[in-house]
Amino acid sequence: QIREGKTPRRPALKKTSHTQKDPVGVYCRIRPLGATDEECCIEMISSTTIQLHAPDGIKANRNGEYKETQYSFKKVFGIQTSQIELFEDVAKPLVDDLIHCKNGLLFTYGVTGSGKTFTMTGSPGEGGLLPRSLDMLFNSIGPLQAKRFVFRTDDKNGMEIQGQVDALLERQKRESNQQSTVPKTPQKPDPEFADMISPEEACKCEGVDEDSCYSVFVSYIEIYNNYIYDLLEEAPIDPIRHKRPGGDTPLRIPELIPPQSKILREDQNHNMYVSGCTEVEVKSTEEAFQVFWRGQKKRRIADTQLNRESSRSHSVFIVKLAQAPLDADGDHILQDKNQVTVSQLCLVDLAGSERTSRTKAEGSRLREAGNINQSLMTLRTCIEVLRENQMCGTNRMVPYRDSKVTHLFKNYFDGEGKVRMVVCVNPKADDYEETMLVMRFAELTQEVEVARPVDRPICSLAAGRRHRNQAFRDELSRRQEERPGGPNNTDCPGDGSVLNQLLDSLPALPACELVDPTDEQILPRLIEVLERRHRIRQMITEQYTRTANTLKSMLQEFDGHLMAKENFIHEQWGKLGEKDKIMFNQKNEMDRLEKKSKMLEYKIDILQKTTNIYEGDKRSLQQELESREQRLQRELSERKRMEARMQGMVSDTKHQWEKECARRVNAKQLEMQNKLWVKDEKLKQLKAIVSESNNKPQRASRETDQPRAPEKRSRSPLPTTGTPIRLHHRRSHSAGGERWVDHKPLSNLDLDTVMQPIIPNAIKVSAASEKALSKCHKYVLTHQELASDGEIQTKLIKGDVFRTRGGGQAVQFTDIETLRQECPTASSRKRSSDDGPGQHDGNQMDWNDRENRVSCPSLIHLGWSKTAIRVL
């Protein structure tokens, strides 16, 4: 008869808001340096805090100081820490929870070569967490284990219970066929794992339920390149490649089929498990560790630049403990599937994160490193999302499915059991950057809280059933041994003295000798004596039955009183447990607050240091700002003084030029007045001559004495002649032997007058250019504008060309010559003086050209790239 028993789960309790939570326990273990002369970057400050020192070449801030960062853990184990000390603090509580029907997850994390495998497995004489956990488990439940094959695993992450007869038949079948996959306990331990744990270091769990039967199952898997492989699976032989070609004779060297990857499935309680994984029932520590070592030899390792035996996969060793209570008599397992409990402990050795630039990995090693780093990054992402959801109240989806590692253990982070992590670090300076990333991840993981697993319900049967049954069997064996004839003599219920007393109390048989079977005297007497003896025996039997019933009732009453006392004691223990839980919660709360206080003090110290740095930067910046402001003020004052000096110079220069202009204007006025006076005198003389000549009769002489100036100055054709008059050009007053630049804009109009200004050896341009100015010494600009009388007048603006200090050409204007056309007969063109030459005949239409010259100093600067005109 087979009964199925599933692990009882209570998912509803995990989802309640009143579920108590505990933070993930993160521990740190520091590996000793490989050489004494190596540079160390880690310092253990206290039992819970370490400090990282940046090695040479890595600076922290702009002041050039070395970075020093502190990280806190639940506990820090230094280089002198032994394996037993690490086990006592980290793994022993998880084994205790495993025996008390609670799950646990323990994994090691760190960079390549930090001592993760040594911490998990250990070495001969220094067993790691895994062998010590197995040893503690079997030391605690050794005499309480069920016989082999009483518990059986199914294919759906559950347990089946079969009776003693079925288990016996299966054991006989396995032994007879010699096909059992369960290895026997070796008589001589394998030297590879012998002497891992010394007898004085053996541990045992207290408070084991003796009224239950236990059975241990182990499985070993590895996650390689994000694929799951069973390390305990026996690789089958390829039936095709195992045969010779053309015949059925097998080869000497069999060819094994490559292992197939396994898949993850979810059972009816929403727990993840590896489908088709081999689970081996073990009965001792040596047998369990032998199974582990058999799978360890199949694990993938490789030689890299950083580690001679670097793990290239994540290994998961699962210890599953099935337990069920005994029946009321304490002889057999209770055939109730609701009372069967399965708990498991997962021991995970994560592969180390590494940088390919340091390991010089290529090909398959490079692909393995990429998959390892990707799975560890997914684990970090899941931790970050969990922390954000718990601290910020968000409901983001945790990406468990992105990696097989996180997908397999998602139930633990959702509250299926305790989670603990051992961070292994190598203090050498070459691993500083990788170690800092590991420290940040560990600090982040400590802030994630996992729901506390609930206790399973207590069986309703009375406690101590196995002990009372064993005591009854021992007492029965003792009494059977004390009976005459040994334990096989069942006729005499008591010892010799009791039997003799019983025989003495019976009537004695008469002395007689039967000769004839029909003797009527001896036979009736013998029958009477036998009847009396039979009645006495019946009376003794009845008395014995009454005494036995009385004793049985007394025993039942005693059992009732004992049960009541045990119930009372159990209630008191329950209350004491509640008090202990309250005290434990308060202690945890105090520890949490103390840790929080230390963390806040640490943050305050960091903020204080940061504030001091910022204040120093602020003071330096303020000093720099003040110096710059002072320099700016000096520059502003210097500029103001310069502006004041320049304004004074400009005003002085302007005043000088004004005086010079006034002086020149006065001189020019005096010169013009002198010229006008001379002209007036000449006109008076000419008038006198003309008046005298008019009185003479010679006309020819009068005509010869006519002034010829108007004919020279006029450029207009005479109206009385019909032939054209040849145009005459007048020479400019300033034209000498120098070379001139004749600047005539294209907008000027051709007046076609008789007299036009012409400058010999001049370069004629329509726009001022530096090239033309560099070849000449003089400059003249022809400018046309409309006069007040409506006629166009021409101005010749003249100047001197000289070279500037910057390499360009500049023009300083010195003279303005004005040319305009006038009609002598017009009233607006006549002189106001009565003595002027305006007393001619009104019919004469003679035009005269007049010029005015005014000295006006001006300056034009022409640079190399552009022309700039500035009038001073």
HELIX and SHEET records of a PDB file:
HELIX    1   1 PRO A   11  LYS A   15  1                                   5    
HELIX    2   2 GLN A   83  VAL A   90  1                                   8    
HELIX    3   3 LYS A   92  ILE A   99  1                                   8    
HELIX    4   4 LYS A  116  MET A  120  1                                   5    
HELIX    5   5 LEU A  129  ILE A  141  1                                  13    
HELIX    6   6 GLY A  142  LEU A  144  5                                   3    
HELIX    7   7 GLN A  164  ASN A  177  1                                  14    
HELIX    8   8 PRO A  199  GLU A  201  5                                   3    
HELIX    9   9 THR A  285  GLN A  296  1                                  12    
HELIX   10  10 LYS A  337  GLN A  339  5                                   3    
HELIX   11  11 THR A  356  THR A  359  1                                   4    
HELIX   12  12 SER A  364  CYS A  392  1                                  29    
HELIX   13  13 TYR A  400  ASP A  402  5                                   3    
HELIX   14  14 LYS A  404  LEU A  408  1                                   5    
HELIX   15  15 LYS A  410  ASN A  411  1                                   2    
HELIX   16  16 TYR A  412  GLU A  416  3                                   5    
HELIX   17  17 ALA A  429  ASP A  431  5                                   3    
HELIX   18  18 TYR A  432  THR A  445  1                                  14    
HELIX   19  19 ARG A  465  GLU A  482  1                                  18    
HELIX   20  20 GLY A  496  SER A  505  1                                  10    
HELIX   21  21 ILE A  522  ASN A  694  1                                 173    
HELIX   22  22 ARG A  699  THR A  704  1                                   6    
HELIX   23  23 ALA A  709  ARG A  713  1                                   5    
HELIX   24  24 GLU A  770  SER A  774  1                                   5    
HELIX   25  25 SER A  827  ARG A  829  5                                   3    
SHEET    1   A 3 ILE A   2  GLY A   5  0                                        
SHEET    2   A 3 MET A 159  GLN A 162 -1                                        
SHEET    3   A 3 PHE A 151  THR A 153 -1                                        
SHEET    1   B 2 LYS A  21  PRO A  23  0                                        
SHEET    2   B 2 GLU A 449  ALA A 451 -1                                        
SHEET    1   C 8 LYS A  75  PHE A  77  0                                        
SHEET    2   C 8 GLY A  25  ILE A  30  1                                        
SHEET    3   C 8 GLY A 417  VAL A 425  1                                        
SHEET    4   C 8 ASN A 103  GLY A 110  1                                        
SHEET    5   C 8 THR A 341  ASP A 349  1                                        
SHEET    6   C 8 HIS A 314  PRO A 325 -1                                        
SHEET    7   C 8 SER A 212  TYR A 224 -1                                        
SHEET    8   C 8 TYR A 227  ASP A 230 -1                                        
SHEET    1   D 8 LYS A  75  PHE A  77  0                                        
SHEET    2   D 8 GLY A  25  ILE A  30  1                                        
SHEET    3   D 8 GLY A 417  VAL A 425  1                                        
SHEET    4   D 8 ASN A 103  GLY A 110  1                                        
SHEET    5   D 8 THR A 341  ASP A 349  1                                        
SHEET    6   D 8 HIS A 314  PRO A 325 -1                                        
SHEET    7   D 8 SER A 212  TYR A 224 -1                                        
SHEET    8   D 8 VAL A 280  VAL A 282 -1                                        
SHEET    1   E 3 ILE A  42  MET A  44  0                                        
SHEET    2   E 3 THR A  49  HIS A  53 -1                                        
SHEET    3   E 3 GLU A  68  SER A  72 -1                                        
SHEET    1   F 2 GLY A 122  SER A 123  0                                        
SHEET    2   F 2 GLU A 126  GLY A 127 -1                                        
SHEET    1   G 2 LEU A 264  GLU A 266  0                                        
SHEET    2   G 2 MET A 272  VAL A 274 -1                                        
SHEET    1   H 2 ILE A 301  ALA A 302  0                                        
SHEET    2   H 2 SER A 310  SER A 311 -1                                        
SHEET    1   I 2 HIS A 728  ARG A 731  0                                        
SHEET    2   I 2 MET A 755  ILE A 758  1                                        
SHEET    1   J 6 ALA A 762  VAL A 765  0                                        
SHEET    2   J 6 TRP A 740  HIS A 743  1                                        
SHEET    3   J 6 LYS A 778  LEU A 786  1                                        
SHEET    4   J 6 ILE A 792  ARG A 803 -1                                        
SHEET    5   J 6 GLN A 809  GLU A 822 -1                                        
SHEET    6   J 6 ASN A 848  VAL A 854 -1                                        
SHEET    1   K 7 ALA A 762  VAL A 765  0                                        
SHEET    2   K 7 TRP A 740  HIS A 743  1                                        
SHEET    3   K 7 LYS A 778  LEU A 786  1                                        
SHEET    4   K 7 ILE A 792  ARG A 803 -1                                        
SHEET    5   K 7 GLN A 809  GLU A 822 -1                                        
SHEET    6   K 7 SER A 858  LEU A 862 -1                                        
SHEET    7   K 7 THR A 867  ILE A 869 -1                                        
END                                                                             
